[in-house]
Amino acid sequence: MYKYILIFISLFLVGCSPKYVTKNQYIAPKEKNFSQCARKCEIKKIECLKEAKKEYKTCLNKAYLRAKEISDEEFLKYDRDYEDFLLEFQDFKNYKYIFDKDYRNIESDYNYFLKECYSKKDSFTCRRKDELRGSLLLMQKDMIKQPREPKRPSFNGILKAQQNLCRFDNSCSKNFDICYVNCGGEVIPYRFCVKNCD
């Protein structure tokens, strides 16, 4: 119980802790050729972002096609598995009907001999009570489990998994910063609070 209270308190504190964002401050030198050099860096960054967006979009389109292919296979497999499940479930229902009937009969006999054993203290009735109890325990142990229904695939789930493989190239800003510094500028990262700042 104490462990759960600690987990709850830590989650509460994490939820209330301040959130920070890191941004860069760009300091330009007073040299004349700097602005022309920095402009080239900006053009490279814009081109880099355009290419990154294009590649990301292409990846998402391919992810959709892959998801369609995978889901077609998954749904075919699901249909086969569901047909097998229905057959197994029908067999289980028939088995369960016979099992329950036999179990009730033995349980009824067990209850009878249980009362007889306690009232008469007869060795035969007590021995028979123990035998029947053993039979019930054995039946419970050997009982066949109900077959599990197969889980229906979700196209949206498959699509999301494939889309998660796509990564947006975020090196454009980093390359811009390197370029900016190479031009003679200065990049100073700073953190500021955006949530729960009290």
N, C-alpha and C positions, 0 to 999 in steps of 0.2 A: 504493500500500500504506500509506504514511504517513497519507494522508487517512482511510482506513478505521479505522486505529488511533485517530486523534483523535476520529472519530465515535463509536467504541465507548466510549472513555474519557468523552466528554461525556455519552453516554446513561447510563453507569454512575453518573456523578456526579449527574445529574438524578434518577435512581432513588434515590440515597442522600441527597439533599438534604432538609432538614426541611420538613414540611408544616404550614402555619399555618391557623387558622380565626379569622375575625373575629367577635366577639360584642359586644353592647352592654351597658353597665352603666347602669342606670336609677337616678337619684338624685332622690328626691322632696323637695320643699320642706316646710316645717313649717306651711304655710298650711292652714286647716281645709277650705276648699272644693276643695282640690287633688284629694283622693281621689275625690270625686264626679265631677269633671271627667275624671280619669284612667279611671274606671270607664266613662264614656261612650265614651272612646277604645277601651277593650278591647271593648266591645259592638260598636262600628263595625268593629273588626278581625275579630271572630268572624263578623259578617254578611258582611264582605268576603271572608273565606276560604271561607265556605259558598257564596257566589255564584261565586267563582273555581273551586271544585271542581265546581260544577254546570255551569259553562260549559266546563270542561275535559272533563268526562264527556260532555257533549253533542257536543263537538268530536270526541272519540274514537269515539262512535257514528256520527257522520257520516263519519268517516274510514273506518270499516269498510264502510259502504254504498258510499262512493266506490271503495274497494279492490275490492269485489265487482264493481262496474260496469267498472272498468279491467281487472281480471283476466279477466272474460268476453271483453272485446274483444281483450286480449293473447293469450288461449288460442285464440280463433278465428283471429287472424292467424298464430299459431304453427302451427296445423294446416295452414293454406294454405301457409305457407313450408316446412313439413316435407314436404308432398306435392311441391312444386316441387323441393326438395332431393333427394328420392328419384329423381325423373325425371332431374335433372341428374347425380346420382351414377351412375345406370345408364348414361347416355350417356358419362360419364367412364370408367367401367370398360371399356366397349366400346372407347373411344378408346385407353385405356391398354394394353389387350391388343394392339391393332394396333401402337401406338407401340413397345411393348417388343419385339415380334417384329421390326419393321423396324430398331429400334436395335441389337438383337443381331446381325442379319444384317450391317449396316454395320460394327459393331464387330469382328465376326469377319473381315470383309474388310480392315479397317484393320490389325488385328493381323498378318494374313498379309503385307500389303504393307509393314508396318513392319519385319518380320524380313527380307523380301526386299531392302528398301532398304539396310539395314545390312550385309547379307551380300554382295549383288551390286553395290551402289553404282550401280545402273542408273537412268538419268534418268526413264524411264517409270514404274518401280515407286515411286520417290521422289515423283514428281509425283502419282501416284495415291494414295499414302499421305497426302500433304498435302490432296488433294481430299476424301478420306474423313474426315480429321480435321476439316476445315471443315464437312462435312455433319453430323458428330456434335455439334460445337459449336452449329451452327445449330438442330439438333433440340432440344438442351438448352435453348437460349434461347427457342424458340417453343413449348415444351411447355405444354399447357394445365394450369392448376393445379386441384387437387382442390377441388370446391365445399365451402364451409364449412357444417357442420350448424348450423341455427339453435338458439339457446339457448332452452331451455324456460323459460317465465316461472315465477316463484315467487310464490304468493299471499302468503306471509309477508313476502317482500321488498317487495311492492307495499304491503301493509298497513303495514309499518314506515315506509316512505317517507311515506305519508299521515298516519300518527300523528305523525311528526316535525314536521309542519306545525302541530300543536296546541301551544300554549304556555300554561303555567299562569301566571296573573297573579300575580306576586310583589310587587306594589306595596302590598299590605295592611300589611306590616311597616313599610315606609317611611312610609306615611300615618299609621300609629300613632305612629311616632317624632315626626313633625311635630306631631301632635295633642298628644302628651305634653309636648313643649317649649312649645307654645302654652298649655298648662295651667299652666306655670310650672316644670315638671320639667327635668332635665338628662339628656341622652343622651351617654354617653362610649364611643366604640368602642375596643375593645382586641383585640390579637392574642395568641393563645397556640398553642403547638406541640402537635400531636396525633400526629406520626409522625416517626421519625428525629431525635429531639430532642437527642441527645448532642453 
